[in-house]
Amino acid sequence: MTTSDMIRKLCEKMNISISELARKIGQSPQNFNKKLFRETVSFSEMLEIADALGIRYEQAFILPSGIRIETGNEK
């Protein structure tokens, strides 16, 4: 699943439009749609999305032993 697919699915589950999400993170809908099309949404923007929606986003490496090395936001 691409980052854009994740964001679209998130909007569907949260019952908001892509345009509404863009405005919540301080971007124009046009600019944000271009980022989705080009697959250029940054990790920091993913954190902004999570913060704006009051949810958690994390990114992690998971070692064979189960140890997680991660970054993310805590909510």
C-alpha distance (Angstrom), angle and dihedral (degrees) to the residues before:
residue distance angle dihedral
M1 . . .
T2 3.78 . .
T3 3.79 124.3 .
S4 3.80 89.4 -108.0
D5 3.80 90.9 52.0
M6 3.81 89.5 50.7
I7 3.80 92.0 51.4
R8 3.80 92.9 47.2
K9 3.80 91.2 49.3
L10 3.81 90.3 47.0
C11 3.80 90.9 53.1
E12 3.78 90.0 49.1
K13 3.82 92.0 50.6
M14 3.82 92.5 44.4
N15 3.81 90.8 46.1
I16 3.81 95.9 -125.8
S17 3.78 132.1 119.4
I18 3.78 125.7 -113.0
S19 3.81 87.7 -115.2
E20 3.79 92.1 54.2
L21 3.81 90.5 49.1
A22 3.81 90.6 50.2
R23 3.79 91.3 53.4
K24 3.83 91.2 47.5
I25 3.82 89.6 58.6
G26 3.80 93.9 44.2
Q27 3.79 98.8 -104.5
S28 3.76 131.6 119.5
P29 3.80 114.3 -107.8
Q30 3.81 89.3 -122.8
N31 3.80 93.7 54.5
F32 3.79 93.3 44.6
N33 3.82 92.5 49.0
K34 3.81 89.1 52.7
K35 3.81 89.5 53.0
L36 3.79 90.4 50.3
F37 3.80 91.3 49.3
R38 3.82 92.4 48.5
E39 3.84 93.5 40.9
T40 3.81 90.7 -125.9
V41 3.81 101.1 132.0
S42 3.82 105.6 135.6
F43 3.78 128.8 -136.5
S44 3.80 89.8 -111.7
E45 3.82 89.6 53.8
M46 3.81 89.4 51.4
L47 3.80 87.8 55.1
E48 3.82 89.9 48.6
I49 3.80 89.7 52.0
A50 3.79 91.2 51.5
D51 3.81 91.9 47.6
A52 3.80 92.3 48.0
L53 3.81 91.2 51.8
G54 3.80 95.9 40.9
I55 3.80 93.4 -119.0
R56 3.78 136.1 116.7
Y57 3.81 127.3 -102.6
E58 3.77 123.2 -175.2
Q59 3.77 137.9 175.7
A60 3.79 119.9 -161.8
F61 3.78 148.9 169.9
I62 3.80 110.7 -135.8
L63 3.80 115.9 -156.0
P64 3.81 122.0 -148.5
S65 3.80 87.8 -105.4
G66 3.82 89.5 59.7
I67 3.80 94.9 -107.9
R68 3.80 111.1 144.4
I69 3.78 124.0 -145.6
E70 3.76 104.6 -167.7
T71 3.74 149.9 159.9
G72 3.75 125.2 -160.5
N73 3.73 145.1 112.0
E74 3.75 125.9 -74.1
K75 3.78 120.0 -134.9
